[in-house]
Amino acid sequence: MLRQSVFSRLAGYKDTNDAERLRFDPVMRQIVGGRADWQLAASTSEMGRFETQMLTEPENLNALTDMSGQWIDKVYSRVGMKKLILDMDSSESPTYGKQEGSAFNGHFGCTCYHPLFCFNQFGDLERANLRKGNVHSADDWLSVLQPVVARYRERPLKRFFRGDAAFANPDLYSYLEKENFSYAIRLKSNAILQKHIASLLTRPVGRPSRAPKVFYASFSYQAGSWHRPRRMVAKVEWHAGELFARVGFIVTNLNWQPKNVVKFYNHRGTAEQWIKEGKHAIHWTRLSCHDFEDNAVRLQLFGLAYNLGNFMRRLILPPKVKHWMLSSLREKLIKIGAKVVHHARYITFQMAEVAIPRVMFRTMLKRVERLRLAPDTG
């Protein structure tokens, strides 16, 4: 049933109601395996009981939450990893009616849940946590980050963390420093910070150029709630036609040049792209149950489906099509028609070459086989 829950979501079937049709699908029956090989896959009522009764048990929900990390560990025991970059961000999942835990969020301007996500640099979802709609963006960050950090603690990796201004928290800084993480976290501007770069806030002399004039600065700063000073990096941009400069501050323990610190931090925006893919390709905002625990289970199942699709994109697709979004991957490789022919000893899937040519599909199968035969480096 877990296979059916995950694979159906990867194929774009975002609700258990779709199980009533999918239980007859010969490909889904082969994926599910077991009794589905000769009978039918699980029905809507069976899937509903599985997701809202069995998986909502505390020990099962905890195991389901840990499963994404276990999958990622298995992948990188095969392909290896030289460094780890974690990006943490939150998003909204709109709610309707009187769903448990939903609340109005002023930042998003809607009634919603407010899930928290943690990705690595490859776009894999390391961990996710469903939260009530009115909590702060960084609320409960430790419960998401701590299990991820624990998994990588003994590995010989360089470790990095990026976060926006919502995660400008001295407790988070101290935690990352204790765990030997390098970090770059945006900090909201204030009068004291601007005083440190006062010389850069004066408009440059001469006619403004079409290209923005960019300046960088680095200095030590200690806020009132910090137990020690930390390094600050500032970026000041002067744009033609704008009266004031655009100013950004980053708190960091990196010893790189300021320009390189800003460049590293700016790649944090890819996490927002991965969240958008989860929304539009996997539909992980489809949390329509009444009970909060039921929706927490659904978020984890959507997360597993997302990771499975991301693994396929990064490790299986040939270079020519590695740029595919997850929605393209679904429509051209997963959710396509095929003829299933049963023989005495094997089953043949006859697929059209409209989206995936035969040579490309053969290359994908070879890549899958190499992953299966790769030595475990963990």
Secondary structure, 3 states (H helix, E strand, C coil): CHHHHHHHHHCCCCCHHHHHHHCCCHHHHHHHCHHHHCCCCCCHHHHHHHHHHHCCCHHHHHHHHHHHHHHHHHHHHHHCCCEEEEEEEECCEECCCCCCCCEEECCCCEEEECCEEEECCCCCEEEEECCCCCCCCCCCHHHHHHHHHHHHCCCCCEEEEEECHHHCCHHHHHHHHHCCCEEEEEECCCHHHHHHCHHHHCCCCCCCCCCCEEEEEEEEECCCCCCCCEEEEEEEEECCCCCCCEEEEEEECCCCCHHHHHHHHHCCHHHHHHHHHHHHHHCCCCCCCCCHHHHHHHHHHHHHHHHHHHHHHHHHCCHHHCCCCHHHHHHHHHCCCEEEEECCCCEEEEECCCCCCHHHHHHHHHHHHHHHHCCCCC
